[in-house]
Amino acid sequence: MRLMLNLCRKYILGGRFYAYLVVTVLVGLLALAGPFLTGIVVNRLAMPASADLAAVLVCCLILVAVQAVRAGLVYCSEMLYINLQSHAGFGLNADTLEHVKHLPQAFFEGFNASYYNQQINHDANDLVIFVINSVVGVSSNVITLLSALFVLGSLNIKLSVVCLVLAAASAAFYAVSRARLFERSFDVQEQSARFFSCLQDQLEKVDFIRKHALFDRSRAVLVEAFNGLYPTMRANQEVGSRFTFGNALVASAAQGCLLAVGAVEVMGGRLLPGFLVTAVGYYSNLSSAVQYLLGWGRDYQTNRVCYERLKRIWDVPVEANGKLALGPIEEIRLENIKLRYPGAERVALSIEGLAFSRGRLYGISGPNGSGKSSLLSVILGLYPDDTEGAVRYNGVSQRCIDRYALRRCRVSITEQEPPIVEGTILDNLTLLSDDYEMDKLNRMLVILGLDEMAASVENGATAMLDGGKGGVSGGEKQKIAIVRQLLKSPDVMLFDEPTSALDAKSRGALIKLLHEIKRDHIVIVVTHDEEMLAACDEVISTAG
């Protein structure tokens, strides 16, 4: 529990948390007033000689007032909780995602985004909810339990002993059950993540499945995933049901003992009848408190799974990054480069020496699999731990440079299959630029023919795009990505097959644009396009 609290501490502790704790404790304590006041009223009515109608009515009015105050505090507690839980859950989600973004590239080899989305979103929120409820709920219920035992002890010591036996029996039962509860919870959460990952993968590829009529195969894959999930669900439910059944037996036996002991005490004149009513009412409070603590024990095992899975992500160290902020880049040199992708034995890229200078347009050619895109990855610094040799900018080793600042300000890439983010056309065009000239943007839109795209839709450049799920052609995506980089205007511009989806007119326009901008930049283009290669100042082959 301490480790879970340490992970969530920064997101939970604060003014909202302490307010929620105080209000929840008050709600629990006020719940004890009802049975006590009811017992006093019953005692007065059970002894007519000493009955005082005015005093009885006062007790009733106090009871009504206490319940009204309690109801108001319950409302405050619920509003404080949703405020606390929402912000804390978002904080842990966002920080976990930010940690993932800074992990080494090796972490993303074979990366299943659907699986990790299930893990991060589900586990982070469940863990935050559990930790909040643990600290507040356990504190509140323990205080309520001790207060009820104190009052019962002052009324009749035997009743408080019965309640203690109940608590001890419940604790012993939980101790026996907790290991199996954890094991089954872990299994079902792992299999759930895999099943929903499979489901999301098929939803994302539904167009491909429809085009090739892969309905039977995709259904078989889903059935196989479910067949892995169901046995763990059944086993988890079986263990949980046994736990609940045993817990109910313990509670029933304790309630019977409490009533029997209370009846004996009343008949022996050692307990007033009204306080037996109080004791029965307190038993309900005590039972709820013990049930909560038992449920907490079960939830603890389940949320240990959430914690362990989140911890596995947080335990992956972020990639090493230099501290040096680089000025304008005039030259890039690669020396004795060998790149092996994580987990692979084959060398993906081998270069003895290469140099790139400002003012020139470079073409990178070669057959598929010869390392053209890998060369761009090395220049970007995406695989520092998997790359032998040295990459130097203005003579400074890439390992000494802040690579995030480098990509943010000095080096940029247009991908072969560029993403479209949810937002307007304008948002996508200016995604990499905090500041841009509208005249420059409009000129590029005209040159690349994107002005026609903007004019063809309602609201023009402010029309919404849906994250690339449809409505934007491959050529339009490439043009948007090209404009993004040209607006950003970094020192080093990398393009990966930028003409693969462009028509002849757009290819010619792009080549002309690259010749214009090369004077102030290092421009490197990976391409199979003979027209583009012919326009380059230097062509470098990665073949052999």
C-alpha positions in Angstrom: 0.0 0.0 0.0 2.9 2.4 0.8 4.3 1.9 -2.7 0.9 2.7 -4.3 0.5 5.8 -2.2 4.0 6.9 -3.1 3.1 6.6 -6.8 -0.1 8.6 -6.4 0.9 11.0 -3.7 1.7 14.0 -5.9 -1.7 13.8 -7.6 -3.8 13.3 -4.5 -2.5 15.1 -1.5 -3.6 18.7 -1.2 -6.4 20.9 0.0 -9.1 19.0 -1.9 -8.0 15.7 -0.4 -7.9 16.9 3.2 -11.4 18.5 2.9 -12.8 15.3 1.5 -11.2 13.3 4.4 -12.6 15.6 7.1 -16.1 15.6 5.6 -16.2 11.8 5.1 -15.1 11.2 8.7 -17.9 13.5 9.9 -20.4 11.6 7.8 -19.3 8.4 9.4 -19.5 9.8 13.0 -22.9 11.3 12.4 -24.2 8.0 11.3 -23.7 6.7 14.9 -26.0 9.4 16.3 -29.1 7.9 14.9 -29.0 4.5 16.7 -27.9 6.2 19.9 -30.8 8.7 19.9 -33.2 6.0 18.9 -32.1 3.9 21.9 -32.7 6.8 24.3 -36.2 7.3 23.0 -37.0 3.5 23.3 -35.6 3.5 26.9 -37.9 6.4 27.9 -40.9 4.7 26.2 -40.1 1.4 27.8 -40.3 3.0 31.3 -43.6 4.9 31.3 -43.1 6.2 34.8 -40.1 8.2 33.7 -41.4 9.0 30.2 -41.2 12.7 29.3 -43.0 13.6 26.0 -41.1 16.9 25.7 -37.7 15.2 26.1 -38.7 12.5 23.6 -39.7 15.1 21.1 -36.5 17.0 21.6 -34.6 13.7 20.9 -36.6 13.3 17.7 -35.9 16.8 16.6 -32.2 16.4 17.3 -32.2 13.2 15.3 -33.9 14.9 12.3 -31.4 17.8 12.5 -28.4 15.4 12.6 -29.7 13.4 9.6 -30.2 16.6 7.7 -26.7 17.8 8.4 -25.4 14.3 7.5 -27.2 14.4 4.1 -25.7 17.8 3.4 -22.2 16.5 4.2 -22.8 13.5 2.0 -23.5 15.9 -0.9 -20.3 17.9 -0.2 -18.3 14.7 0.1 -19.5 13.4 -3.3 -18.7 16.7 -5.0 -15.3 16.9 -3.4 -14.6 13.3 -4.4 -15.4 13.8 -8.1 -13.2 16.9 -8.2 -10.3 15.1 -6.5 -10.6 11.8 -8.4 -10.9 13.4 -11.9 -7.9 15.7 -11.5 -5.7 13.0 -9.8 -6.6 10.4 -12.5 -5.8 12.8 -15.3 -2.5 13.7 -13.7 -1.3 10.1 -13.4 -2.6 9.3 -16.9 -0.8 12.3 -18.4 2.5 11.7 -16.6 2.5 8.0 -17.5 1.9 8.9 -21.1 4.6 11.5 -21.0 7.0 9.0 -19.5 6.2 6.6 -22.4 7.0 9.3 -24.9 10.5 9.6 -23.5 11.4 5.9 -23.5 14.1 4.5 -25.7 13.1 3.6 -29.3 13.6 -0.1 -28.4 10.5 0.1 -26.2 8.4 0.8 -29.3 9.6 -2.2 -31.4 6.4 -4.3 -31.7 4.6 -1.7 -29.7 0.9 -2.5 -29.3 -0.8 0.9 -28.7 -4.2 -0.7 -28.0 -2.8 -2.9 -25.2 -0.9 0.0 -23.6 -3.9 2.3 -23.9 -6.0 -0.2 -22.0 -3.2 -0.5 -19.4 -2.5 3.1 -18.8 -6.1 4.4 -18.9 -7.6 1.5 -16.9 -4.8 1.0 -14.4 -4.1 4.7 -13.7 -7.7 5.6 -13.0 -8.4 2.4 -11.0 -5.3 2.9 -8.9 -6.1 6.6 -8.1 -9.7 5.7 -7.1 -8.4 2.9 -4.9 -5.7 5.0 -3.2 -8.2 7.9 -2.5 -10.8 5.5 -1.2 -8.2 3.6 0.8 -6.8 6.5 2.7 -10.2 8.3 3.2 -12.4 5.2 3.4 -10.1 3.2 5.7 -9.6 6.2 8.0 -13.3 7.0 8.2 -14.3 3.4 8.7 -11.7 2.7 11.4 -12.7 5.9 13.3 -16.4 4.8 13.0 -15.5 1.3 14.1 -13.5 2.4 17.2 -16.1 5.0 18.1 -18.9 2.4 17.9 -16.8 0.0 20.0 -16.2 2.7 22.6 -19.9 3.5 22.9 -20.9 -0.1 23.1 -18.2 -0.8 25.6 -19.5 2.0 27.8 -23.0 0.4 27.5 -22.1 -3.2 27.9 -18.6 -4.8 27.6 -19.8 -8.1 26.3 -21.3 -6.5 23.2 -18.1 -4.9 22.3 -16.2 -8.2 22.8 -18.6 -9.9 20.3 -17.8 -7.1 17.8 -14.1 -7.6 18.3 -14.5 -11.3 17.7 -16.4 -10.4 14.5 -13.5 -8.2 13.3 -10.9 -10.8 14.2 -12.8 -13.6 12.4 -13.2 -11.4 9.3 -9.5 -10.4 9.3 -8.4 -14.1 9.6 -10.7 -15.1 6.7 -9.3 -12.3 4.5 -5.7 -13.4 5.3 -6.4 -16.9 4.1 -8.0 -15.6 0.8 -5.8 -12.7 -0.3 -3.1 -14.6 -2.3 -5.6 -16.3 -4.6 -7.5 -13.1 -5.0 -4.4 -11.4 -6.3 -3.3 -14.2 -8.6 -6.8 -14.4 -10.3 -7.1 -10.6 -10.6 -3.7 -10.4 -12.3 -4.6 -13.1 -14.8 -7.9 -11.6 -15.8 -6.6 -8.0 -16.2 -3.7 -9.2 -18.4 -6.1 -11.3 -20.6 -8.6 -8.4 -20.7 -6.0 -6.0 -22.0 -5.1 -8.5 -24.8 -8.7 -9.2 -25.7 -9.6 -5.5 -26.0 -6.4 -4.8 -27.8 -7.5 -7.4 -30.4 -11.0 -5.8 -30.6 -9.6 -2.3 -31.1 -7.1 -3.6 -33.7 -10.0 -5.1 -35.8 -12.0 -1.9 -35.5 -9.0 0.1 -36.8 -8.5 -2.4 -39.7 -12.2 -2.9 -40.5 -11.8 -1.3 -44.0 -9.0 -3.8 -44.8 -11.1 -6.7 -43.5 -14.0 -5.6 -45.7 -11.9 -5.2 -48.8 -10.5 -8.7 -48.5 -13.6 -10.3 -46.9 -11.5 -11.6 -44.0 -14.6 -12.0 -41.8 -14.0 -15.6 -40.9 -10.3 -15.1 -40.1 -10.9 -12.0 -38.0 -13.7 -13.7 -36.1 -11.5 -16.7 -35.4 -8.8 -14.4 -34.0 -11.3 -12.7 -31.8 -12.7 -16.1 -30.6 -9.1 -17.2 -29.8 -8.6 -14.0 -27.7 -11.9 -14.6 -25.9 -11.0 -18.2 -25.2 -7.9 -16.9 -23.4 -9.9 -14.4 -21.5 -12.9 -16.4 -20.3 -11.2 -19.1 -18.2 -9.4 -16.3 -16.2 -12.7 -14.5 -15.8 -14.4 -17.6 -14.5 -11.6 -18.5 -12.2 -11.5 -14.9 -10.8 -15.3 -15.0 -10.3 -15.1 -18.3 -8.6 -12.5 -17.2 -6.1 -14.4 -13.9 -5.5 -17.7 -15.6 -5.0 -16.2 -18.0 -2.5 -14.7 -15.1 -0.7 -18.1 -13.3 -0.6 -19.9 -16.4 0.5 -17.5 -17.0 3.4 -17.6 -13.4 4.4 -21.4 -13.5 4.5 -21.3 -16.6 6.8 -18.9 -14.9 9.2 -21.2 -11.8 9.3 -24.4 -13.8 9.8 -22.8 -15.8 12.7 -21.6 -12.6 14.3 -25.0 -11.0 14.1 -26.7 -14.0 15.7 -24.2 -13.9 18.5 -24.7 -10.2 19.0 -28.5 -10.6 19.4 -28.1 -13.6 21.7 -25.7 -11.8 24.0 -27.8 -8.6 23.9 -31.0 -10.5 24.9 -29.2 -12.3 27.8 -27.9 -8.9 29.1 -31.4 -7.3 28.8 -33.0 -10.2 30.6 -30.3 -10.0 33.3 -31.0 -6.3 33.9 -27.5 -5.3 32.8 -28.6 -3.5 29.6 -31.6 -1.3 28.9 -33.8 -2.5 26.0 -33.3 0.7 24.1 -29.6 0.2 24.1 -30.1 -3.2 22.6 -31.7 -1.4 19.7 -28.6 0.9 19.7 -26.4 -2.2 19.6 -28.2 -3.7 16.7 -28.0 -0.4 14.9 -24.3 -0.1 15.7 -23.9 -3.7 14.4 -25.1 -2.5 11.1 -22.5 0.3 11.2 -19.8 -2.1 12.4 -20.7 -4.6 9.8 -20.5 -2.0 7.1 -17.2 -0.9 8.3 -15.8 -4.4 8.5 -17.4 -5.3 5.1 -15.6 -2.2 3.7 -12.3 -3.2 5.2 -12.8 -6.8 3.9 -13.7 -5.3 0.5 -10.7 -3.1 0.7 -8.6 -6.2 1.2 -10.0 -7.7 -1.9 -9.7 -4.4 -3.9 -6.1 -4.2 -2.6 -5.2 -7.4 -4.4 -6.9 -6.3 -7.6 -5.2 -2.9 -7.5 -1.9 -4.4 -6.8 -2.2 -5.7 -10.3 -2.8 -2.2 -11.6 0.1 -0.9 -9.6 2.5 -3.7 -10.8 1.5 -3.1 -14.4 2.0 0.7 -14.2 5.2 0.1 -12.3 6.6 -2.0 -15.2 6.1 1.0 -17.4 7.6 3.5 -14.9 10.5 1.1 -14.3 11.7 1.4 -17.9 14.3 4.2 -17.8 13.8 7.1 -20.1 16.3 7.4 -22.9 19.6 9.2 -22.2 19.6 12.7 -23.7 22.3 15.3 -23.9 22.1 18.8 -22.5 23.7 21.0 -25.1 21.5 23.4 -27.0 22.8 23.6 -30.6 23.0 26.8 -32.7 22.3 26.9 -36.4 23.5 23.8 -38.2 26.0 24.3 -41.0 27.2 20.7 -41.4 26.4 17.1 -40.5 29.0 14.3 -40.5 28.4 10.6 -40.0 31.5 8.5 -39.1 31.7 4.7 -39.0 28.0 4.2 -38.5 26.5 0.8 -37.8 22.8 0.6 -36.8 21.2 -2.6 -35.5 17.6 -2.3 -34.6 16.7 -3.5 -31.0 16.6 -7.3 -30.9 18.0 -7.7 -34.4 21.3 -9.2 -35.3 21.4 -7.9 -38.9 23.0 -4.5 -39.5 20.3 -2.2 -40.9 22.7 0.6 -41.9 26.5 0.7 -42.4 28.2 3.9 -43.4 32.0 4.6 -43.2 31.6 8.3 -43.7 29.1 10.9 -45.0 28.9 14.7 -44.9 26.0 17.1 -45.5 26.4 20.8 -45.9 24.1 23.8 -45.9 23.1 25.0 -49.4 22.8 21.6 -51.0 20.0 19.2 -51.9 20.9 15.6 -51.3 19.1 12.5 -52.7 19.3 9.1 -51.0 18.6 6.2 -53.2 18.8 2.4 -53.0 16.6 -0.7 -53.0 14.0 -1.5 -50.4 15.6 -2.5 -47.1 18.9 -0.9 -47.9 18.7 1.6 -45.0 17.5 4.8 -46.6 14.9 5.5 -43.9 17.3 4.2 -41.3 19.7 6.9 -42.3 17.1 9.6 -41.6 16.5 7.9 -38.2 20.2 8.1 -37.4 20.3 11.8 -38.3 17.3 12.4 -36.1 18.9 10.6 -33.2 16.1 8.1 -32.8 18.4 5.1 -32.0 21.3 6.4 -30.0 21.7 3.2 -27.9 21.6 1.0 -31.0 24.0 3.1 -33.2 27.8 2.6 -33.3 30.0 5.4 -34.6 29.4 9.1 -34.4 26.9 11.7 -35.7 28.2 15.2 -35.5 26.5 18.5 -36.0 29.0 21.4 -36.5 31.6 19.0 -35.1 29.5 18.3 -31.9 28.6 14.7 -31.1 24.9 14.0 -31.2 25.3 12.3 -27.8 26.1 15.6 -26.2 23.1 17.4 -27.7 19.6 17.8 -26.4 17.9 15.7 -29.1 14.4 16.8 -28.2 15.4 20.5 -28.6 17.2 19.5 -31.8 14.1 18.0 -33.3 11.9 20.8 -32.0 14.1 23.6 -33.5 16.8 22.4 -35.8 15.9 19.2 -37.6 12.6 18.0 -38.9 11.2 15.2 -41.1 8.3 14.7 -43.5 7.3 11.0 -43.1 6.3 8.8 -46.0 2.9 8.2 -44.3 2.4 11.4 -42.4 -0.3 11.5 -39.7 -3.2 13.8 -39.6 -4.2 15.1 -36.2 -7.8 15.9 -35.1 -8.3 19.6 -35.7 -8.8 21.9 -38.6 -6.9 21.9 -41.9 -5.1 25.0 -40.6 -4.2 23.2 -37.3 -2.6 20.4 -39.3 -0.7 22.8 -41.6 0.7 24.8 -38.7 1.2 21.9 -36.3 5.0 22.4 -36.1 5.0 26.2 -36.1 4.1 28.4 -33.2 4.7 31.5 -35.4 4.2 31.7 -39.1 3.6 34.1 -41.9 0.1 33.8 -43.5 1.4 35.1 -46.8 4.1 32.3 -46.9 1.4 29.7 -46.0 -0.9 30.9 -48.7 1.9 30.8 -51.3 2.8 27.2 -50.4 -0.9 26.2 -50.6 -1.2 27.6 -54.1 2.1 26.1 -55.3 1.2 22.6 -54.0 -2.5 22.8 -55.0 -3.8 22.6 -51.4 -5.7 25.9 -51.9 -8.2 23.8 -54.1 -8.6 21.3 -51.2 -9.4 24.1 -48.7 -11.8 25.8 -51.2 -13.7 22.5 -51.9 -14.9 22.0 -48.3 -17.3 24.1 -46.2 -15.4 26.5 -43.9 -12.2 26.3 -45.9 -9.0 26.0 -43.9 -11.0 26.0 -40.7 -12.9 22.8 -41.7 -12.3 20.0 -39.2 -10.3 16.8 -40.0 -10.9 13.6 -38.1 -7.4 12.5 -37.3 -6.8 10.8 -40.7 -9.7 8.3 -40.4 -11.1 9.5 -43.8 -11.8 12.4 -46.1 -8.1 13.2 -46.8 -6.3 11.5 -49.7 -2.7 10.1 -49.5 -1.5 13.0 -51.7 -3.2 15.6 -49.6 -1.7 14.2 -46.5 1.8 14.4 -48.0 1.2 17.9 -49.1 0.0 18.9 -45.7 3.1 17.3 -44.1 5.4 19.1 -46.6 3.9 22.5 -45.8 4.2 21.7 -42.1 8.0 21.4 -42.5 8.4 24.2 -44.9 6.6 26.6 -42.5 8.7 25.4 -39.6 11.8 26.0 -41.8 14.4 24.1 -39.6 18.1 24.1 -40.5 17.9 20.4 -41.6 15.0 19.2 -43.6 14.5 15.5 -44.1 11.9 14.0 -46.5 11.0 10.3 -46.7 9.5 9.5 -50.2 7.8 12.9 -50.3 6.5 12.4 -53.9 5.2 8.8 -53.6 1.5 10.0 -53.6 1.9 13.2 -55.6 0.8 13.8 -59.2 3.3 15.0 -61.8 2.4 18.7 -61.4 2.8 18.6 -57.6 6.2 16.7 -57.9 7.5 19.5 -60.2 6.3 22.2 -57.8 7.9 20.4 -54.9 11.3 20.1 -56.7 11.2 23.8 -57.5 10.4 24.7 -53.9 13.3 22.5 -52.5 15.7 24.2 -54.9 14.5 27.6 -53.6 14.9 26.7 -49.9 18.2 24.8 -50.1 20.3 28.0 -49.9 19.6 28.3 -46.2 19.1 24.7 -45.3 20.5 21.2 -45.5 17.9 19.3 -47.5 18.0 15.4 -47.6 15.4 13.5 -49.6 15.0 9.7 -49.6 13.3 8.8 -52.9 12.9 6.4 -55.8 11.7 9.2 -58.0 14.1 9.6 -60.9 13.0 13.2 -61.5 13.7 14.1 -57.9 17.1 12.4 -57.9 18.0 14.1 -61.2 17.3 17.5 -59.5 19.6 16.8 -56.5 23.1 18.3 -56.1 24.4 15.0 -54.9 22.9 11.4 -54.8 24.0 9.0 -52.2 23.3 5.3 -52.6 22.7 3.0 -49.7 23.0 -0.1 -51.8 26.0 -2.3 -50.9 
